[in-house]
Amino acid sequence: MRTSTISTAIAMVALFLLAACSSIDCPLNNRVYATFRLDGDITKMEDTLTVAVPRSIDYKDNDTVIINRLADFDSIALPMSYQRTTDVYVFTIKQKDSEVSTTDTVWVEKENNPHFESVDCNPQFFHTITDVKFTTEAIENITINYNKVTYNDGKAHFLIRFKGHSN
């Protein structure tokens, strides 16, 4: 009889511990994205945009395409790396009414800041953008609009202006 009481007590303690751990509130959207919004007098880009991320620093491997032939857009969201201090994006603009395409490279320099919601959740990385550099084949200008990147951002981090696409 005594063994039955101990077994029941252990089972109840285990049940309470399992119930206590079932309400972990880890964020579901834990990937952070840098948002680029068109700057200038245009409201949407009619040419197509492809954005790729080079697989290696020396650019000898194939790129990973993250946006393919996007048209009629006013902003884009690009994923940021967790550990690198510089993210590189390759923008290719293909003109709507021709076969002409132009390619630019964008370098986003940032600080990576670990962010912890709970000891039960995986660590996240937020970022502080420190600088942006770019080539100028199709891009006229990129400015930093908001330098803090988290998974709850509502503001555009960058304002981007393409050549020939502003009045």
Helices and strands as residue ranges (DSSP letters): H 2-20, E 33-38, E 48-54, E 63-70, E 75-79, E 86-94, E 101-115, E 124-134, E 139-144, E 148-149, E 158-162
